[in-house]
């Protein structure tokens, strides 16, 4: 993958996280970072979790969280973003790939998340991540950065990128 920053975008549910997970599993390069996952209860999505590549877990957002930061029906848990996701984005050495799944509205409520993201994108460490198809000004600025290779994927074509970036 070189030292480039690669961000995948696409419609919700097109498989951005699945693609990144396959690339991470296949790769040999040391890495750090996090994934977001759905939290389901009785077959219904009730929130999203954060899980670092080292196995630390927290809650990104949940219908039962009372927060002034909301996306739809989900209250966003800024504390877990800052305590779990942000430190996982900071590489230990220049050879380490940084995995960020995802750069979305929820994560961008956190000032430290946005600051750390910019620092990592400007570093020598390659970043592999996903970014919301639609978002606010910050998300649009990230997508237009000269040091970001933005790739829009669909469910049909996502798997061709595994070998390209693995």
QUIWO-V68603 format. One record per backbone hydrogen bond with DSSP energy under -1.0 kcal/mol. CO is the residue of the C=O (numbers start at 0). NH is the residue of the N-H. Records with the same first field share a line. If there is no record, write none. Layout:
CO = NH, NH
This chain:
4 = 148
5 = 128
6 = 150
7 = 130
8 = 152
10 = 13
14 = 18
15 = 19
16 = 20
17 = 21
18 = 22
19 = 23
20 = 24
21 = 25
22 = 26
29 = 96
31 = 98
32 = 52
33 = 100
34 = 50
36 = 48
38 = 45, 46
40 = 43
43 = 40
45 = 62
46 = 38
47 = 59, 60
48 = 36
49 = 57
50 = 34
51 = 54
55 = 51
57 = 49
59 = 76
60 = 47
61 = 64, 74
68 = 75
70 = 73
73 = 70
74 = 61
75 = 77
76 = 80
77 = 81
78 = 82
79 = 83, 84
80 = 85
83 = 87
85 = 88
86 = 89
92 = 95
96 = 31
97 = 127
98 = 33
99 = 129
102 = 131
103 = 107
105 = 108
106 = 109
109 = 113
110 = 114
111 = 115
112 = 116
113 = 117
114 = 118
115 = 119
116 = 120
117 = 121
125 = 97
126 = 5
127 = 99
128 = 7
129 = 102
135 = 139
136 = 140
137 = 141
138 = 142
139 = 143
141 = 144
144 = 147
148 = 6
150 = 8
153 = 157
156 = 159
157 = 160
160 = 164
161 = 165
